[in-house]
């Protein structure tokens, strides 16, 4: 039946979208919020006379604080969008599956 095949294709499309968004969430969570990312000291210089000369020391300014806040806001927005997308996909999948169950029950009743 063409209608059931179409419903199953819709379920598959939503599952694919859910998988993509779940991967996006995992990547975002792994990278972390920009303001909370750890710094690597691999490129720093270590001298006997002065010790550790960190390449990451920078003057904190209002502009850099604003940039960091904007980066965090973009991260939060992307994470929320991906989570909402997964939730929407799950709702759509459940609706399609309910429709399929209804159609199967109608076929069995015939």
PyMOL commands that place a pseudoatom at each C-alpha (Angstrom):
pseudoatom trace, name=CA, resn=UNK, resi=1, chain=A, elem=C, hetatm=0, pos=[0.000, 0.000, 0.000]
pseudoatom trace, name=CA, resn=UNK, resi=2, chain=A, elem=C, hetatm=0, pos=[1.288, 3.341, -1.107]
pseudoatom trace, name=CA, resn=UNK, resi=3, chain=A, elem=C, hetatm=0, pos=[0.051, 5.236, 1.969]
pseudoatom trace, name=CA, resn=UNK, resi=4, chain=A, elem=C, hetatm=0, pos=[1.833, 2.900, 4.420]
pseudoatom trace, name=CA, resn=UNK, resi=5, chain=A, elem=C, hetatm=0, pos=[5.031, 3.067, 2.357]
pseudoatom trace, name=CA, resn=UNK, resi=6, chain=A, elem=C, hetatm=0, pos=[4.822, 6.844, 2.461]
pseudoatom trace, name=CA, resn=UNK, resi=7, chain=A, elem=C, hetatm=0, pos=[4.354, 6.810, 6.247]
pseudoatom trace, name=CA, resn=UNK, resi=8, chain=A, elem=C, hetatm=0, pos=[7.358, 4.514, 6.673]
pseudoatom trace, name=CA, resn=UNK, resi=9, chain=A, elem=C, hetatm=0, pos=[9.487, 6.805, 4.482]
pseudoatom trace, name=CA, resn=UNK, resi=10, chain=A, elem=C, hetatm=0, pos=[8.422, 9.719, 6.666]
pseudoatom trace, name=CA, resn=UNK, resi=11, chain=A, elem=C, hetatm=0, pos=[9.452, 7.797, 9.786]
pseudoatom trace, name=CA, resn=UNK, resi=12, chain=A, elem=C, hetatm=0, pos=[12.838, 7.059, 8.200]
pseudoatom trace, name=CA, resn=UNK, resi=13, chain=A, elem=C, hetatm=0, pos=[13.329, 10.716, 7.265]
pseudoatom trace, name=CA, resn=UNK, resi=14, chain=A, elem=C, hetatm=0, pos=[12.537, 11.806, 10.826]
pseudoatom trace, name=CA, resn=UNK, resi=15, chain=A, elem=C, hetatm=0, pos=[14.857, 9.141, 12.254]
pseudoatom trace, name=CA, resn=UNK, resi=16, chain=A, elem=C, hetatm=0, pos=[17.639, 10.406, 9.976]
pseudoatom trace, name=CA, resn=UNK, resi=17, chain=A, elem=C, hetatm=0, pos=[17.027, 13.984, 11.142]
pseudoatom trace, name=CA, resn=UNK, resi=18, chain=A, elem=C, hetatm=0, pos=[16.964, 12.854, 14.777]
pseudoatom trace, name=CA, resn=UNK, resi=19, chain=A, elem=C, hetatm=0, pos=[20.273, 11.018, 14.321]
pseudoatom trace, name=CA, resn=UNK, resi=20, chain=A, elem=C, hetatm=0, pos=[21.864, 14.057, 12.681]
pseudoatom trace, name=CA, resn=UNK, resi=21, chain=A, elem=C, hetatm=0, pos=[20.671, 16.364, 15.484]
pseudoatom trace, name=CA, resn=UNK, resi=22, chain=A, elem=C, hetatm=0, pos=[21.770, 13.907, 18.169]
pseudoatom trace, name=CA, resn=UNK, resi=23, chain=A, elem=C, hetatm=0, pos=[25.246, 13.891, 16.635]
pseudoatom trace, name=CA, resn=UNK, resi=24, chain=A, elem=C, hetatm=0, pos=[25.185, 17.700, 16.596]
pseudoatom trace, name=CA, resn=UNK, resi=25, chain=A, elem=C, hetatm=0, pos=[24.278, 17.743, 20.290]
pseudoatom trace, name=CA, resn=UNK, resi=26, chain=A, elem=C, hetatm=0, pos=[27.131, 15.354, 21.095]
pseudoatom trace, name=CA, resn=UNK, resi=27, chain=A, elem=C, hetatm=0, pos=[29.647, 17.447, 19.151]
pseudoatom trace, name=CA, resn=UNK, resi=28, chain=A, elem=C, hetatm=0, pos=[28.465, 20.625, 20.866]
pseudoatom trace, name=CA, resn=UNK, resi=29, chain=A, elem=C, hetatm=0, pos=[28.602, 19.040, 24.310]
pseudoatom trace, name=CA, resn=UNK, resi=30, chain=A, elem=C, hetatm=0, pos=[32.055, 17.595, 23.630]
pseudoatom trace, name=CA, resn=UNK, resi=31, chain=A, elem=C, hetatm=0, pos=[33.416, 20.973, 22.551]
pseudoatom trace, name=CA, resn=UNK, resi=32, chain=A, elem=C, hetatm=0, pos=[31.728, 22.720, 25.493]
pseudoatom trace, name=CA, resn=UNK, resi=33, chain=A, elem=C, hetatm=0, pos=[30.753, 26.339, 25.957]
pseudoatom trace, name=CA, resn=UNK, resi=34, chain=A, elem=C, hetatm=0, pos=[33.442, 28.628, 24.550]
pseudoatom trace, name=CA, resn=UNK, resi=35, chain=A, elem=C, hetatm=0, pos=[33.976, 30.339, 27.915]
pseudoatom trace, name=CA, resn=UNK, resi=36, chain=A, elem=C, hetatm=0, pos=[34.522, 26.996, 29.653]
pseudoatom trace, name=CA, resn=UNK, resi=37, chain=A, elem=C, hetatm=0, pos=[36.980, 25.408, 27.226]
pseudoatom trace, name=CA, resn=UNK, resi=38, chain=A, elem=C, hetatm=0, pos=[40.307, 24.356, 28.659]
pseudoatom trace, name=CA, resn=UNK, resi=39, chain=A, elem=C, hetatm=0, pos=[43.491, 25.870, 27.359]
pseudoatom trace, name=CA, resn=UNK, resi=40, chain=A, elem=C, hetatm=0, pos=[46.380, 23.793, 26.128]
pseudoatom trace, name=CA, resn=UNK, resi=41, chain=A, elem=C, hetatm=0, pos=[49.850, 24.937, 27.098]
pseudoatom trace, name=CA, resn=UNK, resi=42, chain=A, elem=C, hetatm=0, pos=[51.615, 23.039, 24.286]
pseudoatom trace, name=CA, resn=UNK, resi=43, chain=A, elem=C, hetatm=0, pos=[52.699, 26.234, 22.514]
pseudoatom trace, name=CA, resn=UNK, resi=44, chain=A, elem=C, hetatm=0, pos=[53.865, 28.029, 25.649]
pseudoatom trace, name=CA, resn=UNK, resi=45, chain=A, elem=C, hetatm=0, pos=[57.548, 28.685, 26.243]
pseudoatom trace, name=CA, resn=UNK, resi=46, chain=A, elem=C, hetatm=0, pos=[59.385, 27.360, 29.293]
pseudoatom trace, name=CA, resn=UNK, resi=47, chain=A, elem=C, hetatm=0, pos=[62.677, 29.012, 30.134]
pseudoatom trace, name=CA, resn=UNK, resi=48, chain=A, elem=C, hetatm=0, pos=[64.962, 28.228, 33.020]
pseudoatom trace, name=CA, resn=UNK, resi=49, chain=A, elem=C, hetatm=0, pos=[65.303, 31.870, 33.995]
pseudoatom trace, name=CA, resn=UNK, resi=50, chain=A, elem=C, hetatm=0, pos=[61.671, 32.942, 33.859]
pseudoatom trace, name=CA, resn=UNK, resi=51, chain=A, elem=C, hetatm=0, pos=[59.811, 29.635, 33.887]
pseudoatom trace, name=CA, resn=UNK, resi=52, chain=A, elem=C, hetatm=0, pos=[56.482, 29.248, 32.116]
pseudoatom trace, name=CA, resn=UNK, resi=53, chain=A, elem=C, hetatm=0, pos=[55.697, 31.996, 29.645]
pseudoatom trace, name=CA, resn=UNK, resi=54, chain=A, elem=C, hetatm=0, pos=[52.055, 31.442, 28.816]
pseudoatom trace, name=CA, resn=UNK, resi=55, chain=A, elem=C, hetatm=0, pos=[50.835, 32.248, 25.318]
pseudoatom trace, name=CA, resn=UNK, resi=56, chain=A, elem=C, hetatm=0, pos=[47.250, 32.502, 26.586]
pseudoatom trace, name=CA, resn=UNK, resi=57, chain=A, elem=C, hetatm=0, pos=[47.618, 35.475, 28.896]
pseudoatom trace, name=CA, resn=UNK, resi=58, chain=A, elem=C, hetatm=0, pos=[45.686, 38.369, 27.492]
pseudoatom trace, name=CA, resn=UNK, resi=59, chain=A, elem=C, hetatm=0, pos=[44.208, 41.519, 28.828]
pseudoatom trace, name=CA, resn=UNK, resi=60, chain=A, elem=C, hetatm=0, pos=[40.520, 41.137, 29.554]
pseudoatom trace, name=CA, resn=UNK, resi=61, chain=A, elem=C, hetatm=0, pos=[38.604, 43.986, 27.995]
pseudoatom trace, name=CA, resn=UNK, resi=62, chain=A, elem=C, hetatm=0, pos=[34.960, 44.815, 27.645]
pseudoatom trace, name=CA, resn=UNK, resi=63, chain=A, elem=C, hetatm=0, pos=[35.186, 43.873, 23.958]
pseudoatom trace, name=CA, resn=UNK, resi=64, chain=A, elem=C, hetatm=0, pos=[36.697, 40.449, 24.667]
pseudoatom trace, name=CA, resn=UNK, resi=65, chain=A, elem=C, hetatm=0, pos=[34.107, 39.852, 27.386]
pseudoatom trace, name=CA, resn=UNK, resi=66, chain=A, elem=C, hetatm=0, pos=[31.350, 40.768, 24.950]
pseudoatom trace, name=CA, resn=UNK, resi=67, chain=A, elem=C, hetatm=0, pos=[32.810, 38.453, 22.296]
pseudoatom trace, name=CA, resn=UNK, resi=68, chain=A, elem=C, hetatm=0, pos=[32.943, 35.596, 24.785]
pseudoatom trace, name=CA, resn=UNK, resi=69, chain=A, elem=C, hetatm=0, pos=[29.352, 36.237, 25.896]
pseudoatom trace, name=CA, resn=UNK, resi=70, chain=A, elem=C, hetatm=0, pos=[28.207, 36.294, 22.265]
pseudoatom trace, name=CA, resn=UNK, resi=71, chain=A, elem=C, hetatm=0, pos=[30.038, 33.021, 21.552]
pseudoatom trace, name=CA, resn=UNK, resi=72, chain=A, elem=C, hetatm=0, pos=[28.396, 31.440, 24.613]
pseudoatom trace, name=CA, resn=UNK, resi=73, chain=A, elem=C, hetatm=0, pos=[24.986, 32.723, 23.479]
pseudoatom trace, name=CA, resn=UNK, resi=74, chain=A, elem=C, hetatm=0, pos=[25.510, 31.226, 20.001]
pseudoatom trace, name=CA, resn=UNK, resi=75, chain=A, elem=C, hetatm=0, pos=[26.556, 27.916, 21.577]
pseudoatom trace, name=CA, resn=UNK, resi=76, chain=A, elem=C, hetatm=0, pos=[23.507, 27.904, 23.880]
pseudoatom trace, name=CA, resn=UNK, resi=77, chain=A, elem=C, hetatm=0, pos=[21.214, 28.760, 20.976]
pseudoatom trace, name=CA, resn=UNK, resi=78, chain=A, elem=C, hetatm=0, pos=[22.653, 26.001, 18.760]
pseudoatom trace, name=CA, resn=UNK, resi=79, chain=A, elem=C, hetatm=0, pos=[22.337, 23.452, 21.570]
pseudoatom trace, name=CA, resn=UNK, resi=80, chain=A, elem=C, hetatm=0, pos=[18.736, 24.453, 22.351]
pseudoatom trace, name=CA, resn=UNK, resi=81, chain=A, elem=C, hetatm=0, pos=[17.841, 24.374, 18.648]
pseudoatom trace, name=CA, resn=UNK, resi=82, chain=A, elem=C, hetatm=0, pos=[19.292, 20.870, 18.235]
pseudoatom trace, name=CA, resn=UNK, resi=83, chain=A, elem=C, hetatm=0, pos=[17.522, 19.599, 21.366]
pseudoatom trace, name=CA, resn=UNK, resi=84, chain=A, elem=C, hetatm=0, pos=[14.206, 21.084, 20.179]
pseudoatom trace, name=CA, resn=UNK, resi=85, chain=A, elem=C, hetatm=0, pos=[14.766, 19.497, 16.766]
pseudoatom trace, name=CA, resn=UNK, resi=86, chain=A, elem=C, hetatm=0, pos=[15.259, 16.064, 18.374]
pseudoatom trace, name=CA, resn=UNK, resi=87, chain=A, elem=C, hetatm=0, pos=[12.105, 16.553, 20.448]
pseudoatom trace, name=CA, resn=UNK, resi=88, chain=A, elem=C, hetatm=0, pos=[10.120, 17.603, 17.358]
pseudoatom trace, name=CA, resn=UNK, resi=89, chain=A, elem=C, hetatm=0, pos=[11.435, 14.598, 15.413]
pseudoatom trace, name=CA, resn=UNK, resi=90, chain=A, elem=C, hetatm=0, pos=[10.435, 12.221, 18.229]
pseudoatom trace, name=CA, resn=UNK, resi=91, chain=A, elem=C, hetatm=0, pos=[6.927, 13.705, 18.315]
pseudoatom trace, name=CA, resn=UNK, resi=92, chain=A, elem=C, hetatm=0, pos=[6.616, 13.374, 14.528]
pseudoatom trace, name=CA, resn=UNK, resi=93, chain=A, elem=C, hetatm=0, pos=[7.907, 9.780, 14.611]
pseudoatom trace, name=CA, resn=UNK, resi=94, chain=A, elem=C, hetatm=0, pos=[5.410, 8.854, 17.316]
pseudoatom trace, name=CA, resn=UNK, resi=95, chain=A, elem=C, hetatm=0, pos=[2.568, 10.429, 15.325]
pseudoatom trace, name=CA, resn=UNK, resi=96, chain=A, elem=C, hetatm=0, pos=[3.561, 8.524, 12.177]
pseudoatom trace, name=CA, resn=UNK, resi=97, chain=A, elem=C, hetatm=0, pos=[3.844, 5.269, 14.130]
pseudoatom trace, name=CA, resn=UNK, resi=98, chain=A, elem=C, hetatm=0, pos=[0.414, 5.820, 15.653]
pseudoatom trace, name=CA, resn=UNK, resi=99, chain=A, elem=C, hetatm=0, pos=[-0.986, 6.361, 12.181]
pseudoatom trace, name=CA, resn=UNK, resi=100, chain=A, elem=C, hetatm=0, pos=[0.696, 3.163, 10.984]
pseudoatom trace, name=CA, resn=UNK, resi=101, chain=A, elem=C, hetatm=0, pos=[-0.746, 1.207, 13.948]
pseudoatom trace, name=CA, resn=UNK, resi=102, chain=A, elem=C, hetatm=0, pos=[-4.178, 2.581, 13.118]
pseudoatom trace, name=CA, resn=UNK, resi=103, chain=A, elem=C, hetatm=0, pos=[-3.834, 1.515, 9.476]
pseudoatom trace, name=CA, resn=UNK, resi=104, chain=A, elem=C, hetatm=0, pos=[-2.603, -1.977, 10.491]
pseudoatom trace, name=CA, resn=UNK, resi=105, chain=A, elem=C, hetatm=0, pos=[-5.565, -2.377, 12.846]
pseudoatom trace, name=CA, resn=UNK, resi=106, chain=A, elem=C, hetatm=0, pos=[-7.935, -1.338, 10.064]
pseudoatom trace, name=CA, resn=UNK, resi=107, chain=A, elem=C, hetatm=0, pos=[-6.339, -3.898, 7.727]
pseudoatom trace, name=CA, resn=UNK, resi=108, chain=A, elem=C, hetatm=0, pos=[-6.646, -6.636, 10.310]
pseudoatom trace, name=CA, resn=UNK, resi=109, chain=A, elem=C, hetatm=0, pos=[-10.316, -5.757, 10.861]
pseudoatom trace, name=CA, resn=UNK, resi=110, chain=A, elem=C, hetatm=0, pos=[-11.109, -6.269, 7.171]
for i in range(1, 110): cmd.bond("trace and resi %d" % i, "trace and resi %d" % (i + 1))
show_as sticks, trace
zoom trace
